[in-house]
Amino acid sequence: MSKMWPASQYSHSNMQHQNAGKQNEHQNQQNLKTLGMTSAISTAGPKPIDIEKTNELNEALTPYGVFESEGEMHHRMEVLGALHRLVRQWIRDESLRKNMPPSVADTVGGNIYTFGSYRLGVHHRGADIDALCVAPRHIDRTDYFQSFYELLKLQPQVKDLRAVEDAFVPVIKMNFDGIEIDLLFARLALKEIPDSFDLRDDILLKNLDQKCVRSLNGCRVTDEILRLVPNINNFRLTLRTIKLWAKRHGIYSNTLGYLGGVSWAMLVARTCQLYPNALPATLVNKFFLVFSQWKWPQPVLLKQPDHVNLGFPVWDPRVNLSDRFHLMPIITPAYPQQNSTFNVTVSTRTVIMEEFRLGLAITDEIMLGNCGWERLFEAPNFFARYKHFIVLLAASANTDDQLQWCGLVESRIRHLITTMERNEHITLAHVNPECYNSIPLHTNNGQPLALPPGAPVTEHSDPEIKKNEMGEVIANYCSMWFIGVVFKKTNVNVDLTNDILSFTKAVHFQAENTNMLREGMTIEARHVRRKQLHQYLSPSLIQKRERTQSGNKRKPMEPHLPPPPNASHKKTKRLSESSTDEVSILSYNEDSNSSNIYEVNLQNGHASNHTTAETNKQTAEKSEHSNSCSDVATASCQCRIRSNAVCHSTFME
């Protein structure tokens, strides 16, 4: 629910602060020092203008659905209560199955703990809930992913159920009565789990395996963040603002190499420590001030790391060589301390830092009264920034397959970005975190066309699975990611063949190893110029232009970031519009019969065939087949792999 900040409350507290004795003031300063690694930058209280701007901020957030109604909050509590009862029932049944006396099975307990945005109190309407299932020592993880998973299958209110057992942090994902839930599992070395149990005790981690420790880490970190901020209400409204801003500006995604929820929470918490008496409006402005000037890779820490000797690896660049290459380290405050931003790449850091600088300029104007808070939440148009794009298309035959397939492909995109960054001719590879769902391919002549954001893929049930003349399953659903690419201004051929091929092979290798690969699953990468985007996106997404405060088209700022440690120096010109039309891309098509190499000239959009004498015959056969395919993009990089019974040329045919 939205909340106004009464001026009288803060003016009164400010007067009390000014009239306090020196002894109390000194004691307050000592207490504030314990909230962070350093003393506060300013302990000044709010001024009337700060109260006014905070009220305006609160009102500006309301239209974006960042506050839930009482009914929605009550529904979440009911869902969590039902899930808790289901966990207790499962643990009791599993205990009886393992020959435990009924009287004991009734008392072993088991709990559901929340963490993340819901636990922090900053979740928005429709947000998912991160939760942890804690079980006693006689319940195994295999029980969780077998018997508990089967129990969930029987629940009528559970939909979209899927288990990711081989993940770094194993999880069961589901939609429980309309609420998306990510449920982790941890087994403690205890006979029973009391109803009220504090997970912050480090001794609980003794004798646990790594996966249990990682699962517990979410709850332990969230609770520690709340403990380390001077004013929880101010922290929450500030974090709501920063999260909305980050999502609107396309830099909210841990999976794709940006910052995730816990990272944004820790940055806001550090800002609150540095300005303990400031109101949210001021804290938002100071947030951009602090982190637009932060000397990365200097780490962000909320407290001095705990020295607990339980043998678990912690983030320490003095000891761990790999930790020295992290570009934007933000360290979790609970043992074992980890870097929550190890996924950040050179490109994503460049994009984030530019947004920090733009955020500072905008909030400075807001605090001066030159514009309103809605200016901060204006979403820039990603597609107006670049001339060249790599489009990743993941397609499959039905919605269940597509859900799993998209998750796997998305988890690997950052590796493609890192590979592209190593190319000496590429200065930036900017991935848009938005995943665009296409209308079913069978209704659009086999070609993708993105639906408006938030629109369902289809209102009907899965279409009948059909096969083409070659016996290959026809893909019905497609999801797309767009990567804006900036090239150096040199007249050279840019060979992305190996980069994209290694990416597609890695995806298929992981899919095969996890038994996820199904007939009809395809992955494809295409090079697309801006003028070809209309074949993938609606005109409203393409024609929208970014505007500055003066109403002019937004121009990207010059990045001022050092190169990563031990990396070859590569000067980044700017975030967009810096490439010329003289760049060429080398790419090729691969299937079981032949291999062609095409040089795609981006100046005129025509492809010239470069094949050796040994492949001329294969080329003729290939071109006959290609002529029957729908050519979505004239200059396209199409990498398809035929793996077992799965044909990845199906998507284009």
C-alpha positions as CSV (number, residue, x, y, z in Angstrom):
1,M,0.0,0.0,0.0
2,S,1.2,3.5,-0.7
3,K,2.2,5.7,2.2
4,M,2.5,9.4,2.6
5,W,5.3,10.9,4.7
6,P,3.9,13.5,7.1
7,A,6.0,16.6,7.3
8,S,5.3,17.0,11.0
9,Q,6.8,13.6,11.8
10,Y,10.1,14.5,10.2
11,S,10.3,18.1,11.2
12,H,9.7,17.0,14.8
13,S,12.4,14.3,14.6
14,N,14.8,16.8,13.0
15,M,14.2,19.3,15.8
16,Q,14.8,16.6,18.4
17,H,18.0,15.7,16.6
18,Q,19.2,19.3,16.6
19,N,18.4,19.8,20.3
20,A,20.0,16.5,21.5
21,G,23.0,16.7,23.8
22,K,26.6,16.1,22.6
23,Q,26.7,12.8,24.5
24,N,23.7,11.4,22.7
25,E,24.9,12.7,19.4
26,H,28.3,11.0,20.0
27,Q,26.6,7.8,20.9
28,N,24.5,7.9,17.7
29,Q,27.5,8.4,15.6
30,Q,29.2,5.4,17.2
31,N,26.1,3.3,16.5
32,L,25.9,4.4,12.8
33,K,29.5,3.4,12.3
34,T,28.6,-0.2,13.1
35,L,26.2,-0.2,10.1
36,G,28.8,-0.2,7.5
37,M,32.5,-0.5,6.6
38,T,32.9,3.3,7.0
39,S,31.3,6.1,8.9
40,A,28.4,8.0,7.3
41,I,29.0,10.6,4.7
42,S,26.3,12.8,6.1
43,T,24.0,12.4,9.1
44,A,21.9,15.5,8.2
45,G,18.2,15.1,8.7
46,P,15.5,15.9,6.1
47,K,14.6,19.3,5.0
48,P,11.0,20.4,3.9
49,I,12.0,20.0,0.2
50,D,13.1,16.4,0.9
51,I,9.7,15.6,2.5
52,E,7.9,17.1,-0.5
53,K,10.0,15.2,-3.0
54,T,9.5,12.0,-1.1
55,N,5.7,12.4,-1.2
56,E,5.9,13.1,-4.9
57,L,8.0,10.0,-5.4
58,N,5.5,7.9,-3.5
59,E,2.7,9.2,-5.7
60,A,4.8,8.7,-8.9
61,L,5.4,5.0,-8.1
62,T,1.7,4.1,-7.6
63,P,0.8,3.8,-11.3
64,Y,3.5,1.3,-11.9
65,G,1.9,-1.3,-9.6
66,V,4.8,-1.4,-7.1
67,F,2.3,-1.5,-4.2
68,E,-0.1,-4.3,-3.5
69,S,-3.6,-4.0,-2.2
70,E,-4.7,-5.6,1.1
71,G,-6.5,-8.3,-0.8
72,E,-3.4,-9.2,-2.8
73,M,-1.2,-9.3,0.2
74,H,-3.8,-11.5,2.0
75,H,-3.8,-13.9,-1.0
76,R,0.0,-14.3,-0.8
77,M,-0.3,-15.2,2.8
78,E,-2.9,-17.8,2.1
79,V,-0.7,-19.3,-0.7
80,L,2.3,-19.5,1.6
81,G,0.1,-21.0,4.4
82,A,-1.2,-23.7,2.0
83,L,2.4,-24.4,0.8
84,H,3.6,-24.6,4.4
85,R,0.9,-27.1,5.3
86,L,1.7,-29.1,2.2
87,V,5.4,-29.3,3.3
88,R,4.5,-30.4,6.8
89,Q,2.2,-33.1,5.4
90,W,5.0,-34.3,3.0
91,I,7.6,-34.4,5.8
92,R,5.3,-36.4,8.0
93,D,4.4,-38.9,5.3
94,E,8.1,-39.2,4.3
95,S,9.0,-39.8,8.0
96,L,6.4,-42.6,8.3
97,R,7.7,-44.1,5.1
98,K,11.1,-44.3,6.7
99,N,9.7,-46.3,9.6
100,M,9.6,-43.4,12.1
101,P,6.9,-43.8,14.8
102,P,3.8,-41.7,14.2
103,S,4.3,-39.8,17.6
104,V,7.8,-38.7,16.4
105,A,6.7,-38.0,12.8
106,D,4.1,-35.5,14.2
107,T,6.8,-33.5,15.9
108,V,9.8,-33.3,13.4
109,G,8.3,-30.2,11.9
110,G,9.6,-28.4,8.8
111,N,9.2,-24.8,7.7
112,I,8.8,-22.5,4.7
113,Y,11.0,-19.3,4.8
114,T,10.7,-16.5,2.4
115,F,13.6,-14.4,1.1
116,G,14.3,-11.9,-1.7
117,S,11.9,-9.1,-2.6
118,Y,8.9,-10.5,-0.6
119,R,11.0,-10.9,2.6
120,L,12.4,-7.4,2.1
121,G,8.9,-6.0,1.7
122,V,9.5,-4.5,-1.8
123,H,7.7,-7.0,-4.0
124,H,5.3,-5.5,-6.7
125,R,2.0,-6.7,-8.0
126,G,2.3,-10.0,-9.7
127,A,5.8,-10.6,-8.4
128,D,7.0,-14.1,-7.7
129,I,8.0,-15.4,-4.2
130,D,11.4,-16.8,-3.4
131,A,11.0,-19.4,-0.7
132,L,13.0,-22.1,1.1
133,C,11.8,-25.4,2.3
134,V,13.7,-26.4,5.5
135,A,13.6,-30.1,6.5
136,P,15.1,-32.2,9.3
137,R,18.2,-34.4,8.7
138,H,16.3,-37.6,7.7
139,I,14.7,-35.9,4.6
140,D,17.0,-36.0,1.6
141,R,17.1,-33.8,-1.5
142,T,16.2,-36.8,-3.6
143,D,13.0,-37.1,-1.5
144,Y,12.3,-33.4,-2.3
145,F,12.7,-33.8,-6.0
146,Q,10.8,-37.1,-6.2
147,S,8.0,-37.6,-3.6
148,F,7.4,-33.9,-2.9
149,Y,7.4,-33.1,-6.6
150,E,4.9,-35.9,-7.2
151,L,2.7,-34.5,-4.3
152,L,2.8,-31.0,-6.0
153,K,1.7,-32.6,-9.2
154,L,-1.5,-33.8,-7.5
155,Q,-2.5,-30.3,-6.3
156,P,-5.2,-28.7,-8.5
157,Q,-3.9,-25.2,-7.7
158,V,-0.4,-26.0,-9.0
159,K,0.5,-25.2,-12.6
160,D,3.6,-24.8,-14.7
161,L,5.4,-27.2,-12.4
162,R,9.1,-27.8,-13.2
163,A,12.1,-29.1,-11.3
164,V,15.7,-27.8,-12.0
165,E,17.6,-30.3,-10.0
166,D,21.0,-29.9,-11.6
167,A,21.1,-26.1,-11.2
168,F,23.8,-24.3,-9.2
169,V,21.0,-23.8,-6.6
170,P,18.5,-26.6,-7.2
171,V,14.9,-25.3,-7.3
172,I,11.3,-26.3,-8.0
173,K,9.4,-23.7,-9.9
174,M,5.6,-23.5,-10.0
175,N,2.5,-21.3,-10.2
176,F,0.6,-21.9,-7.0
177,D,-2.9,-20.5,-7.2
178,G,-1.8,-17.6,-9.5
179,I,1.5,-16.8,-7.6
180,E,4.8,-17.8,-9.2
181,I,7.0,-19.5,-6.6
182,D,10.7,-20.5,-6.7
183,L,11.1,-23.1,-3.9
184,L,14.5,-24.1,-2.8
185,F,15.4,-27.0,-0.4
186,A,17.8,-27.3,2.5
187,R,18.3,-30.1,5.0
188,L,19.6,-29.2,8.4
189,A,21.6,-31.5,10.6
190,L,18.8,-31.5,13.2
191,K,16.3,-34.0,14.4
192,E,13.4,-31.6,14.2
193,I,12.7,-28.0,12.9
194,P,10.8,-25.9,15.5
195,D,8.1,-23.5,14.3
196,S,10.1,-20.4,15.1
197,F,13.7,-21.0,14.1
198,D,16.4,-18.4,13.3
199,L,18.5,-19.3,10.3
200,R,21.2,-16.7,10.9
201,D,23.3,-18.8,13.3
202,D,26.5,-19.8,11.4
203,I,26.7,-23.1,13.4
204,L,23.7,-24.3,11.4
205,L,25.9,-24.7,8.4
206,K,28.2,-27.2,10.0
207,N,28.2,-30.6,8.3
208,L,25.9,-29.3,5.4
209,D,26.7,-29.9,1.8
210,Q,27.3,-27.0,-0.6
211,K,23.9,-27.0,-2.2
212,C,22.2,-26.7,1.2
213,V,24.5,-23.9,2.1
214,R,23.7,-22.0,-1.1
215,S,20.0,-22.6,-0.6
216,L,20.2,-21.2,2.9
217,N,22.2,-18.2,1.8
218,G,19.2,-16.4,0.3
219,C,17.4,-16.2,3.7
220,R,20.5,-15.5,5.7
221,V,21.5,-12.6,3.3
222,T,18.0,-11.1,3.3
223,D,17.8,-11.1,7.0
224,E,21.3,-9.6,7.4
225,I,20.5,-6.8,4.9
226,L,17.4,-5.8,7.0
227,R,19.5,-5.8,10.1
228,L,22.2,-3.5,8.6
229,V,20.0,-0.7,7.4
230,P,19.3,2.3,9.7
231,N,15.7,2.8,8.7
232,I,13.8,-0.1,7.1
233,N,10.9,2.0,5.8
234,N,13.2,4.5,4.0
235,F,15.2,1.6,2.6
236,R,12.1,-0.1,1.2
237,L,10.7,2.9,-0.6
238,T,14.2,3.7,-2.0
239,L,14.7,0.1,-3.2
240,R,11.2,0.0,-4.8
241,T,12.3,3.1,-6.8
242,I,15.7,1.7,-7.8
243,K,14.2,-1.6,-8.8
244,L,11.6,0.0,-11.0
245,W,14.1,2.3,-12.6
246,A,16.5,-0.7,-13.3
247,K,13.7,-2.8,-14.9
248,R,12.5,0.1,-17.0
249,H,16.0,0.8,-18.2
250,G,16.8,-2.9,-19.0
251,I,19.6,-3.5,-16.5
252,Y,17.7,-5.9,-14.1
253,S,18.8,-9.5,-14.8
254,N,21.4,-11.4,-13.0
255,T,21.1,-14.2,-15.5
256,L,22.1,-12.0,-18.4
257,G,24.9,-10.3,-16.7
258,Y,23.2,-7.3,-15.1
259,L,22.3,-6.9,-11.4
260,G,19.7,-9.1,-9.8
261,G,17.4,-8.2,-6.9
262,V,19.8,-8.9,-4.1
263,S,22.5,-6.9,-5.7
264,W,20.3,-3.8,-6.1
265,A,19.2,-4.3,-2.5
266,M,22.8,-4.3,-1.2
267,L,23.6,-1.1,-3.2
268,V,20.6,0.7,-1.8
269,A,21.5,-0.6,1.7
270,R,25.0,0.8,1.4
271,T,23.5,4.1,0.4
272,C,21.3,4.1,3.4
273,Q,24.3,3.4,5.6
274,L,26.2,6.4,4.1
275,Y,23.1,8.7,4.6
276,P,21.3,7.2,7.6
277,N,18.9,10.1,8.2
278,A,18.0,10.9,4.7
279,L,14.5,10.3,3.2
280,P,13.9,8.2,0.1
281,A,13.9,11.0,-2.4
282,T,17.4,12.1,-1.2
283,L,18.6,8.5,-1.0
284,V,17.7,7.9,-4.6
285,N,19.7,10.9,-5.7
286,K,22.6,9.9,-3.5
287,F,22.4,6.3,-4.8
288,F,23.3,7.6,-8.3
289,L,25.9,10.0,-6.9
290,V,27.8,7.3,-5.1
291,F,27.7,4.5,-7.7
292,S,28.3,6.6,-10.7
293,Q,31.6,7.5,-9.2
294,W,32.4,4.1,-7.6
295,K,35.9,2.9,-8.3
296,W,35.1,-0.6,-9.6
297,P,36.4,-3.3,-9.0
298,Q,36.5,-2.0,-5.5
299,P,33.9,-4.2,-3.7
300,V,30.7,-3.0,-2.1
301,L,30.5,-4.4,1.5
302,L,27.8,-3.8,4.1
303,K,29.9,-5.0,7.0
304,Q,33.3,-6.5,7.8
305,P,33.3,-10.1,6.6
306,D,32.7,-12.7,9.3
307,H,35.7,-15.0,10.0
308,V,33.9,-18.4,10.4
309,N,36.1,-21.4,9.9
310,L,33.6,-24.0,8.5
311,G,35.5,-24.7,5.3
312,F,33.2,-23.1,2.8
313,P,34.7,-21.0,0.0
314,V,34.2,-17.3,0.4
315,W,34.9,-14.4,-1.9
316,D,38.5,-13.3,-1.3
317,P,40.7,-12.1,-4.2
318,R,43.8,-12.4,-2.1
319,V,43.2,-16.2,-2.0
320,N,41.1,-17.0,-5.0
321,L,42.5,-16.2,-8.4
322,S,39.1,-16.2,-10.2
323,D,37.8,-13.5,-7.8
324,R,40.4,-11.0,-9.1
325,F,38.6,-10.9,-12.5
326,H,35.2,-9.9,-11.1
327,L,34.2,-6.5,-12.6
328,M,31.6,-5.2,-10.2
329,P,31.9,-7.1,-6.9
330,I,29.0,-6.7,-4.5
331,I,29.6,-9.0,-1.5
332,T,26.8,-10.6,0.5
333,P,26.9,-9.9,4.2
334,A,26.3,-13.4,5.6
335,Y,28.8,-16.2,5.8
336,P,29.9,-17.7,3.4
337,Q,30.4,-14.3,1.7
338,Q,29.9,-14.4,-2.1
339,N,30.0,-12.0,-5.0
340,S,26.4,-11.6,-6.1
341,T,27.5,-10.0,-9.5
342,F,30.0,-12.5,-10.8
343,N,28.0,-12.7,-14.0
344,V,28.7,-9.1,-14.9
345,T,30.6,-8.7,-18.2
346,V,32.5,-5.7,-19.7
347,S,29.5,-4.8,-21.9
348,T,26.9,-5.0,-19.1
349,R,29.1,-3.0,-16.8
350,T,29.4,-0.3,-19.4
351,V,25.7,-0.2,-19.9
352,I,25.0,-0.1,-16.1
353,M,27.5,2.7,-15.5
354,E,26.1,4.9,-18.3
355,E,22.6,4.4,-16.7
356,F,24.0,5.4,-13.3
357,R,25.4,8.7,-14.8
358,L,22.1,9.4,-16.6
359,G,20.2,8.6,-13.4
360,L,22.3,11.1,-11.5
361,A,21.6,13.9,-14.1
362,I,17.9,13.2,-14.0
363,T,17.5,13.1,-10.2
364,D,19.6,16.3,-9.9
365,E,17.0,17.9,-12.1
366,I,14.1,16.4,-10.1
367,M,15.5,17.7,-6.8
368,L,15.8,21.1,-8.4
369,G,12.2,21.0,-9.5
370,N,12.9,21.0,-13.2
371,C,11.1,17.8,-13.9
372,G,9.0,15.1,-12.2
373,W,9.8,11.6,-11.1
374,E,8.1,10.1,-14.1
375,R,11.2,11.3,-16.1
376,L,13.3,8.8,-14.2
377,F,11.0,5.9,-15.2
378,E,10.9,6.6,-18.9
379,A,12.0,3.5,-20.7
380,P,14.6,4.1,-23.3
381,N,14.2,2.5,-26.7
382,F,16.8,-0.2,-27.0
383,F,16.1,-0.6,-30.7
384,A,16.8,3.0,-31.6
385,R,20.3,2.8,-30.2
386,Y,22.0,0.4,-32.6
387,K,22.4,-0.3,-36.3
388,H,23.2,-3.9,-36.0
389,F,21.7,-6.7,-33.9
390,I,22.1,-10.4,-33.3
391,V,18.7,-12.0,-32.8
392,L,18.6,-15.3,-30.9
393,L,15.5,-17.4,-31.6
394,A,14.6,-20.4,-29.4
395,A,11.7,-22.4,-30.7
396,S,9.9,-25.6,-29.7
397,A,6.8,-27.6,-30.4
398,N,4.7,-26.9,-27.2
399,T,4.5,-24.6,-24.3
400,D,6.0,-26.9,-21.7
401,D,9.0,-27.6,-23.8
402,Q,9.3,-23.9,-24.6
403,L,9.3,-22.9,-20.9
404,Q,12.3,-25.2,-20.2
405,W,14.1,-24.4,-23.5
406,C,13.9,-20.7,-23.0
407,G,15.3,-21.0,-19.4
408,L,18.3,-22.9,-20.7
409,V,19.0,-20.6,-23.6
410,E,18.7,-17.5,-21.5
411,S,21.2,-18.9,-18.9
412,R,23.8,-19.3,-21.6
413,I,23.4,-15.9,-23.4
414,R,25.9,-14.1,-21.1
415,H,28.6,-16.6,-22.3
416,L,27.9,-15.6,-25.9
417,I,28.3,-11.9,-24.8
418,T,31.6,-12.7,-23.2
419,T,32.8,-14.4,-26.3
420,M,31.8,-11.6,-28.6
421,E,33.6,-9.1,-26.3
422,R,36.8,-10.9,-27.0
423,N,36.4,-10.1,-30.7
424,E,38.8,-7.2,-31.5
425,H,36.3,-5.6,-33.9
426,I,33.4,-5.4,-31.4
427,T,33.4,-2.7,-28.8
428,L,30.0,-3.5,-27.2
429,A,27.5,-6.3,-27.1
430,H,24.4,-5.0,-25.4
431,V,21.8,-7.7,-24.7
432,N,18.2,-6.6,-24.1
433,P,16.9,-8.6,-21.1
434,E,13.4,-8.6,-22.5
435,C,12.4,-11.9,-23.9
436,Y,9.9,-11.4,-26.7
437,N,7.3,-14.2,-27.2
438,S,6.2,-14.8,-30.8
439,I,2.8,-15.8,-32.0
440,P,2.7,-19.5,-32.8
441,L,4.9,-20.1,-35.8
442,H,2.3,-22.3,-37.6
443,T,-0.1,-19.3,-37.7
444,N,2.5,-16.9,-39.2
445,N,3.9,-18.9,-42.1
446,G,6.7,-20.2,-39.9
447,Q,8.1,-16.8,-39.1
448,P,8.5,-15.1,-35.7
449,L,6.6,-11.8,-35.0
450,A,6.8,-10.6,-31.4
451,L,3.6,-10.0,-29.4
452,P,3.2,-6.8,-27.4
453,P,5.0,-7.1,-24.0
454,G,2.9,-9.0,-21.5
455,A,0.6,-10.6,-24.1
456,P,0.0,-14.3,-23.8
457,V,1.6,-16.6,-26.4
458,T,-1.8,-18.0,-27.3
459,E,-5.2,-18.2,-25.9
460,H,-5.7,-21.8,-27.1
461,S,-4.2,-25.1,-26.0
462,D,-1.1,-26.4,-27.6
463,P,-1.6,-27.0,-31.3
464,E,-1.3,-30.5,-32.7
465,I,2.4,-31.5,-33.2
466,K,3.0,-31.9,-36.9
467,K,6.0,-33.0,-39.0
468,N,7.3,-31.7,-42.3
469,E,8.2,-33.8,-45.4
470,M,11.6,-34.7,-43.8
471,G,9.9,-36.1,-40.7
472,E,11.1,-33.2,-38.5
473,V,8.8,-31.8,-35.8
474,I,7.5,-28.3,-36.7
475,A,8.1,-25.7,-34.1
476,N,5.0,-23.9,-32.9
477,Y,6.4,-21.4,-30.4
478,C,9.4,-19.0,-30.6
479,S,11.0,-16.6,-28.1
480,M,13.5,-14.0,-29.1
481,W,16.4,-12.0,-27.5
482,F,18.1,-9.0,-29.2
483,I,21.7,-8.1,-28.8
484,G,22.8,-4.7,-30.0
485,V,26.3,-4.8,-31.5
486,V,28.7,-1.9,-31.8
487,F,31.6,-2.4,-34.2
488,K,34.8,-0.4,-34.6
489,K,35.0,2.0,-37.5
490,T,37.2,-0.2,-39.7
491,N,36.6,-1.7,-43.1
492,V,37.1,-5.3,-42.1
493,N,35.2,-8.6,-42.1
494,V,34.0,-9.6,-38.7
495,D,33.9,-13.4,-38.3
496,L,31.3,-14.5,-35.8
497,T,31.0,-18.0,-37.0
498,N,32.9,-19.7,-34.2
499,D,31.4,-17.5,-31.6
500,I,27.8,-18.4,-32.5
501,L,28.6,-22.0,-33.2
502,S,30.2,-22.5,-29.9
503,F,27.2,-21.0,-28.2
504,T,24.7,-23.2,-29.9
505,K,26.8,-26.3,-29.3
506,A,27.1,-25.5,-25.6
507,V,23.3,-25.1,-25.3
508,H,22.7,-28.4,-27.0
509,F,25.4,-30.1,-25.0
510,Q,23.8,-29.0,-21.8
511,A,20.3,-29.9,-23.0
512,E,21.4,-33.4,-23.9
513,N,23.2,-33.9,-20.6
514,T,20.1,-32.8,-18.6
515,N,17.8,-34.9,-20.8
516,M,15.9,-31.8,-21.8
517,L,16.3,-32.0,-25.5
518,R,13.0,-32.7,-27.4
519,E,12.0,-33.0,-31.0
520,G,11.2,-29.5,-32.4
521,M,13.6,-27.6,-30.1
522,T,15.7,-25.3,-32.2
523,I,18.1,-22.4,-31.6
524,E,19.2,-20.0,-34.2
525,A,21.2,-16.8,-34.4
526,R,20.7,-14.1,-37.1
527,H,22.3,-10.9,-37.9
528,V,19.7,-8.2,-38.5
529,R,20.1,-4.6,-39.4
530,R,17.8,-2.0,-37.8
531,K,15.7,-1.6,-40.9
532,Q,14.9,-5.3,-40.8
533,L,13.5,-5.2,-37.3
534,H,10.0,-4.7,-38.6
535,Q,10.0,-8.4,-39.5
536,Y,10.4,-9.3,-35.9
537,L,8.8,-6.4,-33.9
538,S,5.7,-4.3,-34.0
539,P,6.2,-0.7,-35.4
540,S,5.4,0.8,-32.0
541,L,8.5,-0.8,-30.5
542,I,10.8,0.2,-33.3
543,Q,9.6,3.8,-34.0
544,K,9.6,4.9,-30.4
545,R,12.5,7.3,-29.8
546,E,14.4,8.1,-26.6
547,R,14.1,11.8,-25.4
548,T,16.3,13.9,-23.2
549,Q,14.9,16.4,-20.8
550,S,15.1,19.0,-23.5
551,G,13.0,16.7,-25.8
552,N,15.9,15.9,-28.2
553,K,16.8,12.4,-29.2
554,R,18.9,10.8,-26.4
555,K,22.5,10.3,-27.2
556,P,24.7,7.7,-25.5
557,M,27.3,8.9,-23.1
558,E,31.0,8.2,-23.4
559,P,31.9,5.3,-21.1
560,H,34.8,5.9,-18.8
561,L,35.6,2.4,-17.6
562,P,38.9,0.7,-17.2
563,P,39.6,-2.5,-19.0
564,P,39.2,-5.8,-17.0
565,P,42.3,-7.1,-15.3
566,N,44.7,-8.9,-17.6
567,A,42.5,-8.3,-20.6
568,S,43.6,-6.7,-23.9
569,H,42.8,-3.0,-23.9
570,K,39.8,-2.2,-26.2
571,K,38.6,1.3,-26.3
572,T,34.8,1.6,-26.1
573,K,33.6,4.5,-28.3
574,R,30.0,4.8,-27.2
575,L,26.9,2.7,-26.6
576,S,25.2,3.2,-30.0
577,E,25.4,4.5,-33.5
578,S,29.2,4.2,-33.5
579,S,29.5,1.5,-36.2
580,T,29.7,2.1,-39.9
581,D,28.0,0.4,-42.8
582,E,31.4,-0.9,-44.0
583,V,31.4,-3.8,-41.6
584,S,31.0,-7.3,-42.9
585,I,30.0,-10.5,-41.0
586,L,31.2,-14.0,-41.9
587,S,28.8,-16.7,-41.0
588,Y,27.8,-20.1,-42.2
589,N,25.0,-22.6,-42.2
590,E,25.6,-26.1,-41.0
591,D,23.6,-29.3,-41.4
592,S,24.4,-33.0,-42.0
593,N,25.0,-32.6,-45.7
594,S,27.0,-29.5,-46.4
595,S,28.6,-26.3,-45.1
596,N,28.5,-22.9,-46.8
597,I,30.4,-19.8,-45.9
598,Y,28.7,-16.5,-46.6
599,E,30.2,-13.0,-46.5
600,V,27.3,-10.7,-45.6
601,N,28.0,-7.2,-46.6
602,L,26.1,-4.8,-44.3
603,Q,26.4,-1.9,-46.7
604,N,24.0,-3.2,-49.3
605,G,22.4,-6.1,-47.5
606,H,23.4,-8.6,-50.2
607,A,25.3,-11.9,-49.5
608,S,28.1,-13.0,-51.7
609,N,28.9,-16.7,-51.7
610,H,32.5,-17.6,-50.9
611,T,33.0,-21.4,-51.3
612,T,36.0,-23.5,-52.2
613,A,36.1,-25.7,-55.3
614,E,35.6,-28.8,-53.1
615,T,32.3,-27.5,-51.9
616,N,30.8,-26.1,-55.1
617,K,28.7,-29.2,-55.7
618,Q,27.4,-29.2,-52.1
619,T,26.7,-25.5,-52.5
620,A,24.4,-26.1,-55.5
621,E,22.5,-28.8,-53.6
622,K,22.3,-26.5,-50.5
623,S,21.1,-23.5,-52.5
624,E,18.2,-25.5,-54.0
625,H,17.1,-26.4,-50.5
626,S,17.6,-22.8,-49.3
627,N,15.5,-21.3,-52.0
628,S,12.5,-23.1,-50.6
629,C,13.0,-21.5,-47.2
630,S,11.4,-18.3,-46.1
631,D,14.1,-15.6,-46.0
632,V,13.2,-13.6,-42.9
633,A,16.3,-11.5,-42.9
634,T,18.4,-10.9,-46.0
635,A,21.6,-10.4,-44.1
636,S,21.2,-13.2,-41.5
637,C,23.5,-15.4,-39.5
638,Q,21.8,-18.7,-39.3
639,C,23.5,-21.3,-37.2
640,R,21.6,-24.6,-36.9
641,I,22.7,-27.9,-35.5
642,R,21.3,-31.3,-36.3
643,S,21.5,-33.3,-33.1
644,N,20.2,-36.9,-33.0
645,A,16.5,-36.7,-34.0
646,V,16.3,-33.0,-33.6
647,C,16.5,-30.9,-36.7
648,H,17.3,-27.3,-36.2
649,S,16.7,-26.2,-39.7
650,T,13.0,-26.8,-39.1
651,F,12.4,-23.3,-37.8
652,M,13.2,-21.6,-41.1
653,E,11.3,-24.0,-43.3
